[in-house]
Amino acid sequence: MKKKILRFLGVAGLLLFTLRDGYAGDKAELNFAECVTLASGYSDLLRIQSRRKEQARERLAQSKGGLRPEVSYEYSGLLRDSAGGLYSKSGKDSRLSLSQPLYHGSRKKETVLFSDAEIKREEFQYEEFLRLLSADVARAFYSAVQFEKDIEDLEISLSLMRERLKELERRVRLGKSRESEVLALESQIATFEAQKEKSRGDRDKALETLSRLTGRDPARMILRDDTPLPEEAGLLEEYLKGIETRPDIRLYEQEIIAQGANVRIAYGERLPELNLGGSWYFTRNESLHSSDWDMVLSLDFPLFQGGILRSRVKEEVLLKKEIEENRSLILRDAEAEIRKLHKALVSTMNQTRALKDAYEKSQKSYELHLRDYGLGLVNNLDLIQAMTTLSDTKRNLDKSLIQTKMDKALLDIDSMR
């Protein structure tokens, strides 16, 4: 039910924003959750995987059909050549036939189990694609938000520096400041302008990535970061608890079940086959025309095929062991990834706390430098340095705050929280 609701929201969200953009002509304002919903509705990979799930269901229906009896109607007419031409005589034969497999070494039942596991495997593969897609959206979304915030911070700093440049130019005209101080400030302004252009280019690249994932026009996307900042990282053990429910782990569990069925199917090929068949005749030619029905019970017991069947069983057993080892490898990799993301989140949150303290101190330092400059206690270069430090600290703080949200989102996605 949850997956159906998610698919519905994806389609509904895509239609809603298409109508909004196409007819209202305004820009689409999107938060992280809305971007994930749009991406899930736009992804070709998810649509392809949905088709694979449907194909697997059809294969299950075919496997179940192999357990049921087969009924057919057959008609034949014999034509003979003679000196006078073609003619038919006592050559008509029509019957209704029924055949039922009684025992095939349980191969047909195992085929049903294999097909059922295949359906679940395709469903978990769909969920795994969706999980990876959500992670890609998180990286693109928060990267774009991060660069957008950096542009805003730089514009604020540039505005302050331009105001300061006007004051400095006035002081140069009055002979109270040197031209070298003007050049130093202009150099810093040019540096910030270059950094802003770089951030703008990085933002545009992140928006292009997000556009490829969601299908939205990057020129008409406005990102709204309304995700609350996490207060604490949480215990690593809590994140590791959900690792067994990850779709890539459960996918391999179904692979093991399906391969176990393959092992039993291969072994069943060494066992006898028992079939029951019968026919009811409407017309019958030649000497058997007085017989209305017949029944056949057939037994087929493979005795020796050059060791092929035994080798096939061993091959399937070895393949099952390989899948089990791959599952263990994927599980260890998943645990390592969660541990790495948790450490990254803890580190970023600690960095954020330190940067908040640094920002408060740099802000106070700038205010004191501004006061002392008015009193002639410090020169303009000292003031520019304090202003640059304040700007850099604010940019690093905002970057760390958004990085915290990204790390938390990726950790939740990886741990299925």
Secondary structure, DSSP 8 states (H G I E B T S, - for coil): -HHHHHHHHHHHHHHHHHHIIIII---EEE-HHHHHHHHHHH-HHHHHHHHHHHHHHHHHHHHHHTTS-EEEEEEEE--EEETTEEE-SS-EEEEEEEEEEEESTTHHHHHHHHHHHHHHHHHHHHHHHHHHHHHHHHHHHHHHHHHHHHHHHHHHHHHHHHHHHHHHHHHHHTTSS-HHHHHHHHHHHHHHHHHHHHHHHHHHHHHHHHHHHH---GGGEEE-------S----HHHHHHGGGG-HHHHHHHHHHHHHHHHHHHHHHTTS-EEEEEEEEEEE--GGGTT--EEEEEEEE----STTHHHHHHHHHHHHHHHHHHHHHHHHHHHHHHHHHHHHHHHHHHHHHHHHHHHHHHHHHHHHHHHHHHHTTSS-HHHHHHHHHHHHHHHHHHHHHHHHHHHHHHHHHHHTT-
